[in-house]
Amino acid sequence: MSSPRWLRSTFRQAPWRTQTQATSLVLAVVIMVVVIGALYLAQASRTATVGRRLQALEAQRRTLEQQNAQLRAEIAALRSVPRLTAEAERLGYHAARPDEVEYLFIKGAPPQPLPTPTPPLTVEQVVPRYRETLPSWLAERWAVFRTQFADFWEHTFGSGGPPQETPRTPEGAHDG
Amino acid sequence: MDESLHRRLSVVGVILLTLAGLIVYRLVSLQFGVNTAYFAATALTEYRYQVTTRPPRGEIYDRHGVLLATNAIEYEIGLSPVLIYDREGTAQKLSEATGLPVEELLADMSQPAPYVLLVRPAPAAMGQRVLTLNLDGVVVSPLTRRFYPHGSLAAHVLGFVALDDRGYYGVEGYYDDVLGGQIGVTDQSRIPFEASPGEGWRPGSDLYLTIDSEIQYLAESTLAAALQSTGAESGTIIIMQPRTGEILALANLPTFDPNRFASEDGTLFENPAISHQYEPGSVLKVLTMAIALEQGVVEPTSTYNDTGMIEVGGVEIYNWDRAAHGVVDMTELLAKSLNVGAATLSLKLGPTRFYAGLEAFGLGRPTGVDLAGEIGGTLRKPGNADWFESDLGTNAFGQGLAVTPLQLVTAVAAVANDGLLVQPHILTQRVDPDGGQVAFEPTVIGRAISPQTAHTLAAMLADALEREASNALVPGYRIAGKTGTAEIPLPGGYDPEKTIASFVGFGPLDDPQFIVLVKLDKPTSSRWGSQTAAPVFSQLVQRLVVLMEIPPDAVRLASR
């Protein structure tokens, strides 16, 4: 069932046409590679430029921060209390004494706030009060032991444990 | 001919293909072979490197935002001789900018070394001058250094930052981690399009202190004048707000300049106000009386017969004047500062209540102040191997125990603060790089005495000063306080001549807003605290009330 001779002959291309097609294909591939390469290079060089600029800006920022700090330091030195005091004295001023200060009261003006109010007392009196005695301490320890034993019994054997005796609280022991 | 050409072309093609195949094989083996890790690591070292970013250290401000410690720039100036073409011209310009001799610079430029250091550290102005010249082969590198604009002001509070960029002593030492921030170590690439900003570092936080720079200057200048007038060899002044524990000023002399710590005497770096202890002497009678009143052993009107001597544990205790004062009340005991009276009180209290009371005032343990190097003083108690029965008597008037100046101020501040013992502190606020703020609230350590006892004792102390017409009195203001003249312990006894003179006082009595301790070591004009430290206190407080804007009692009370 091969195709007829006249059909194959019709579709057979001239040799020059085949060569042209091959050349075009190669050229197309080359152009594509060149375009892709150019795009890549352009992108890479742009990224590199931005990267370098980023590094330069960082360095510039660091330098400017250092210069700002230096200027702040110089201003602070010029405004230092010893220097200003010496300068004021040189100009003939002196520190005000209490009798040279006049206080004026303005009716209705809010009172000068205290620096910080004393916080509420949250700590117990720290002067020790030794109320504990040996019997009370023993009673307290016994109560704690009984509680722990009862918990152990209940945990191990269930609720049907030995009859409970209400333990004395540590506070109770103290107060007693 | 054609066949021969085809054959030769085929051979060349095979050879080229084989070579190309070998190259591809090598590429694949390098990329995926057994030595891939080694080659990858080697390549990384070629184009990647580590950058350590040291963040700027946080700044320190006083309570009003006055800058106390910041970062300034200095420079390192050096040469790369091989990069200098015009040696004569470069040396001439560099000499004008740095002050170095031209001959010396020319000699440096002739050295075969790749780098020659010229100046380190160079002042900021010199570095800037050289930078603007933009000379080939001259290297100018910035160096960050800690700068204290006020010089030695508050040096013991601030501490300093050493060459290793770590803080030592004071706030710099205590809050070194907070101020120092986080050092960042990042990988950087030499390939430009892999460049990335340095990350992983965080600047230090700024700290705002309770210190008032004007009050600090007042304290230091007053102390300097006091040392001169009394002949004392050293001294301490502490000013604190008794209700909050905020330290407004902490001055010690002699002191140092933290900007030049490397050339200063290293023994001056410790803060005597928290790191040195001393026997406080009669100032401690304030606490003895407070405990006695609190425990109900005596009342202000209680009397005892002062015979001039009392024996405790086999040791005879005398008054400072070696005189008998007859029947005296408790206020008179304080006014005349009677050792026999104080020992009588401690005997009545007994060791358990007496020492428990002293501990309630914070003696024998550090106050917890946020400054580096605090010690806890010395308080021997019954049960300690080195405690003797006689200590019960001598401790009552401040001998045989030792406190730091700050401990003493903190303890007496409880009397001014309705009996509450407040932790002294130096920090009010921390400001983080992201703008977050953390405020520090006063901390109550405990209650030393009841409010009633505190008010009663404060009034007794004020009465005692007025009865004696003390040199510590401040015109227009009612002040409570107590003098102290402490003998200085030596091996086997006490120094017969030298003393530590002190005065601690607070005011105004009806609403205490400051407490001041003046301590003078070994004054020569007089050995007594009443004649040396007390007048200094008065002089200082007369200026302090102006700075703190506290009107005189008459004006203030009339306005209520």
Contacts between the chains, C-beta under 8 A, distances in Angstrom:
chain1	res1	chain2	res2	distance
A	44	B	193	5.8
A	47	B	192	7.5
A	47	B	193	3.6
A	48	B	191	7.9
A	48	B	192	3.5
A	48	B	193	4.5
A	48	B	195	7.9
A	49	B	192	7.6
A	50	B	193	7.9
A	51	B	192	4.5
A	51	B	193	5.2
A	51	B	194	7.0
A	51	B	195	3.2
A	51	B	196	7.8
A	52	B	192	5.3
A	52	B	195	6.6
A	54	B	195	5.7
A	54	B	196	7.7
A	54	B	197	6.2
A	55	B	195	5.2
A	58	B	197	5.8
A	58	B	198	6.8
A	63	B	142	7.3
A	65	B	56	6.8
A	66	B	71	7.9
A	66	B	73	4.9
A	66	B	142	5.6
A	66	B	144	6.7
A	67	B	73	7.3
A	69	B	56	6.9
A	69	B	70	6.3
A	69	B	71	4.7
A	69	B	72	6.4
A	69	B	73	6.8
A	69	B	144	7.7
A	70	B	72	5.4
A	70	B	73	4.6
A	70	B	124	5.4
A	72	B	67	6.7
A	72	B	70	5.7
A	73	B	67	7.9
A	73	B	70	5.0
A	73	B	71	7.3
A	73	B	72	4.0
A	73	B	147	4.7
A	73	B	149	6.1
A	74	B	72	8.0
A	76	B	66	7.7
A	76	B	67	4.0
A	76	B	70	6.2
A	76	B	149	3.6
A	76	B	150	7.9
A	77	B	147	7.9
A	77	B	149	4.2
A	77	B	150	8.0
A	79	B	66	7.4
A	79	B	149	7.6
A	80	B	149	5.2
A	80	B	150	4.3
A	80	B	151	7.2
A	80	B	153	7.2
A	81	B	66	7.8
A	81	B	150	6.3
A	81	B	153	6.6
A	81	B	213	5.2
A	81	B	214	5.9
A	81	B	216	7.7
A	81	B	217	4.3
A	82	B	150	6.4
A	82	B	151	6.8
A	82	B	153	6.4
A	82	B	217	6.4
A	85	B	217	6.7
A	85	B	221	8.0
A	95	B	543	6.1
A	95	B	546	7.6
A	96	B	546	5.2
A	97	B	542	6.5
A	97	B	543	7.7
A	97	B	546	7.3
A	98	B	475	7.2
A	98	B	476	6.0
A	98	B	542	5.6
A	98	B	545	5.9
A	98	B	546	5.9
A	98	B	552	6.7
A	99	B	475	7.9
A	101	B	546	5.7
A	103	B	551	4.3
A	103	B	552	7.9
A	103	B	555	5.2
A	105	B	555	7.9
A	105	B	559	5.1
A	112	B	549	7.1
A	114	B	243	7.3
A	114	B	513	7.8
A	115	B	241	5.6
A	115	B	243	7.3
A	115	B	244	5.7
A	115	B	246	6.7
A	115	B	513	7.8
A	116	B	243	7.3
A	116	B	244	4.6
A	116	B	246	7.5
A	116	B	441	7.6
A	116	B	442	6.0
A	117	B	243	7.7
A	118	B	243	4.9
A	118	B	244	7.5
A	118	B	417	6.7
A	118	B	418	7.3
A	118	B	420	6.7
A	118	B	422	7.9
A	118	B	442	7.5
A	119	B	441	6.7
A	119	B	442	5.7
A	119	B	443	7.9
A	119	B	444	5.8
A	121	B	420	6.7
A	121	B	444	6.5
A	121	B	447	6.6
A	122	B	444	6.4
A	123	B	444	5.6
A	123	B	445	7.0
A	123	B	446	4.7
A	123	B	447	6.7
A	124	B	446	7.7
A	124	B	447	7.9
A	125	B	446	7.3
A	125	B	447	5.0
A	126	B	359	7.8
A	126	B	360	5.0
A	126	B	421	7.8
A	126	B	445	7.8
A	126	B	446	3.6
A	126	B	447	6.3
A	126	B	448	7.3
A	127	B	294	7.3
A	127	B	356	5.8
A	127	B	357	6.4
A	127	B	360	4.7
A	127	B	447	7.7
A	127	B	448	7.5
A	128	B	356	5.1
A	130	B	352	7.8
